[in-house]
Amino acid sequence: MIEPYTSGRVAVVDDDRSVRRALRRLLATEGFEAVTHDGGPEFLASPALHEVDCLLLDVHMPGMSGLQVLAEIREASTKLPVVLMTARYEADFTTRALAAGASAMLRKPFSEEELLEALHQAAGLEAGPPLHLRR
């Protein structure tokens, strides 16, 4: 069996199933392998915490917010690059998020180019050949 090409493994944590599915598809077309989780506790308890190269993390989720997940990750001294995503604009939030250890901040809806730039900036990940083109 031929291993698929990946430029990196990206975890997507968002409580919205349609967002998780859309991001997984988009990342796959760009050559990334994506794993998805519907909440922070599930992600923090999964092996993905130590197996991915970058985390795309929704800020506003029920139960445990993205900032709480980020705090848990940083408290565990994990250097995982985290890109926060939010649909709600708050004037000083980006500054607070970056001070808390986020690598980048995306405002939903964001473009494919903005996503790829954030991944590159956060973890040095670059898009590779789409998975379906690999032989």
C-alpha positions in Angstrom: 0.0 0.0 0.0 1.3 3.4 -0.9 1.3 6.0 1.9 -0.6 9.2 1.0 1.4 12.4 0.9 0.7 14.8 3.7 2.2 18.1 4.5 1.3 17.7 8.1 -1.4 16.5 10.4 -3.9 19.1 11.6 -6.6 18.7 14.3 -9.8 20.6 13.9 -11.8 21.1 17.1 -15.2 22.7 16.5 -18.7 22.0 17.9 -20.3 22.5 14.5 -20.2 19.3 12.5 -20.6 21.1 9.2 -17.5 23.3 9.9 -15.5 20.2 10.9 -16.5 18.4 7.7 -15.8 21.4 5.5 -12.4 22.0 7.0 -11.4 18.3 6.8 -12.3 18.3 3.1 -10.5 21.6 2.4 -7.4 20.5 4.2 -7.4 17.1 2.4 -7.6 18.9 -1.0 -4.5 20.9 0.0 -2.5 17.8 1.0 -3.0 17.8 4.8 -4.3 15.0 6.9 -7.0 16.3 9.3 -8.5 14.7 12.4 -11.6 16.2 13.9 -13.1 16.5 17.3 -16.4 18.0 18.5 -15.0 19.5 21.7 -12.0 20.4 23.8 -12.3 17.5 26.4 -12.4 14.9 23.6 -9.4 16.4 21.9 -7.4 16.7 25.1 -8.0 13.1 25.9 -7.1 11.8 22.5 -3.7 10.7 21.1 -4.1 13.5 18.5 -2.9 16.0 21.1 0.6 14.6 20.7 0.3 13.4 17.1 -0.7 16.5 15.1 1.5 19.4 13.9 -1.1 22.1 14.4 -4.6 22.7 16.0 -7.4 24.7 14.5 -9.5 25.5 17.5 -13.0 27.1 17.7 -13.2 29.7 20.5 -16.9 29.5 21.4 -18.0 26.0 22.2 -20.3 24.7 24.9 -18.7 23.2 28.0 -15.1 24.1 27.4 -14.1 27.2 25.4 -11.2 27.3 23.0 -9.3 29.6 25.4 -9.8 27.0 28.2 -8.5 24.3 25.8 -5.5 26.5 24.9 -4.8 27.1 28.6 -4.8 23.3 29.2 -2.4 22.8 26.3 0.0 25.5 27.5 -0.2 24.3 31.2 0.9 20.9 30.0 3.9 22.6 28.4 2.8 21.4 25.0 4.3 23.5 22.2 1.5 22.6 19.8 0.8 25.5 17.5 -2.8 26.6 17.9 -4.8 28.7 15.4 -8.0 30.0 17.0 -11.2 30.5 15.0 -14.1 32.6 15.9 -17.2 34.1 14.3 -17.7 36.7 17.0 -15.6 39.8 16.8 -14.3 41.3 20.1 -12.0 44.3 19.8 -9.2 43.1 22.1 -9.7 39.3 21.7 -6.9 38.8 19.2 -4.4 40.5 21.6 -5.7 38.3 24.5 -5.6 35.1 22.4 -2.0 35.7 21.2 -0.9 36.6 24.8 -2.5 33.3 25.9 -0.3 31.4 23.5 -2.3 31.2 20.2 -0.1 31.2 17.1 -2.7 32.9 14.9 -6.4 34.0 14.9 -8.9 33.5 12.1 -12.3 35.2 11.8 -15.1 33.1 10.4 -15.8 33.0 7.6 -12.2 32.9 6.3 -10.8 32.1 2.9 -8.7 29.2 1.9 -5.8 31.5 1.5 -6.2 32.9 5.0 -6.3 29.3 6.4 -3.2 28.2 4.6 -1.4 31.4 5.6 -2.3 30.8 9.3 -1.1 27.2 9.1 2.1 28.2 7.5 2.7 31.0 10.0 1.7 28.8 13.0 3.6 25.6 12.3 5.5 26.1 9.1 3.1 23.8 7.3 2.8 24.2 3.6 0.2 22.7 1.3 1.4 19.8 -0.8 -0.1 17.8 -3.6 -3.8 16.9 -3.0 -4.2 13.5 -1.5 -6.2 12.2 -4.4 -3.4 13.0 -6.9 -0.8 10.9 -5.1 0.1 7.6 -6.7 
